[in-house]
Amino acid sequence: MSLSKKEYKKRLFWYNKGLIDKEIGEKVNRTQNTIYQWRKKNGLKANGKKSTLSDNKIKKIHNYNKRGFSITEIARKVNCSTGSVYYWINKK
């Protein structure tokens, strides 16, 4: 089955808004795997998961890091996972 221009534009619209495959699929009534296959076929990289941390928490992570706190200490202070702290400290 060939994808119509209208369907392609809908998917691309949501992709460009930053939605992940599952979310795009929900918007266009298709499965996550269908969107994944479409994205790969069209050379589109996966959109990253949206951060659940507020900008304020991200700033606090960087501030605590600059002040020498450990990842575990920062995670406790900001109330998030150590993985999230590590991610935001190392994000370029």
C-alpha positions in Angstrom: 0.0 0.0 0.0 1.4 3.3 -1.0 1.4 6.3 1.3 -0.7 9.3 0.2 0.9 12.7 0.1 -1.7 13.8 2.7 -0.7 11.0 5.1 3.0 11.7 4.5 2.5 15.4 5.3 0.6 14.6 8.5 3.3 12.2 9.7 6.0 14.7 8.8 4.1 17.5 10.6 4.0 15.6 13.9 7.6 14.4 13.4 8.8 18.0 13.0 6.9 19.0 16.1 9.2 16.6 18.0 6.8 13.8 18.7 8.2 10.3 19.2 7.0 7.3 17.0 4.3 6.2 19.5 2.8 9.7 19.7 2.9 10.2 15.9 1.1 6.8 15.5 -1.6 7.9 18.0 -2.1 11.1 16.0 -2.4 9.4 12.6 -4.1 6.2 13.8 -1.1 3.9 13.0 1.1 1.6 15.2 4.4 2.7 16.6 6.1 0.2 14.4 4.5 1.5 11.3 5.8 5.0 12.1 9.2 3.6 12.9 9.4 1.8 9.5 8.2 5.0 7.7 10.8 7.1 9.5 13.6 4.7 8.7 12.5 4.4 5.0 12.7 8.2 4.8 16.0 8.6 6.6 14.5 10.4 9.6 16.3 10.1 13.0 14.3 9.3 16.0 13.1 12.2 18.1 14.3 11.9 21.6 12.0 11.4 24.6 10.7 14.6 26.0 12.3 15.7 29.2 10.0 15.5 32.2 12.3 17.8 34.1 11.5 21.5 34.3 14.0 24.1 33.0 14.4 25.1 36.7 15.4 21.6 37.7 17.8 21.4 34.8 19.4 24.7 35.9 19.7 23.3 39.5 21.4 20.2 38.2 24.1 22.3 36.4 24.4 24.6 39.4 24.9 21.7 41.9 27.4 20.1 39.4 29.5 23.2 39.2 29.5 23.3 43.0 31.0 19.8 43.1 28.0 17.8 44.3 28.0 14.1 43.3 25.4 12.7 40.8 23.7 10.9 43.7 23.6 14.1 45.8 22.2 16.1 42.9 19.5 13.5 42.2 18.4 13.6 45.8 18.3 17.4 45.9 16.4 17.7 42.6 14.2 14.7 43.2 15.1 12.8 40.0 17.0 9.7 38.9 20.8 9.6 38.8 20.4 8.7 35.1 18.6 12.0 34.5 21.3 13.9 36.3 24.1 12.2 34.3 22.2 12.9 31.1 21.8 16.6 31.7 25.4 17.0 33.0 26.8 15.4 29.8 24.3 16.8 27.3 26.1 18.8 24.6 
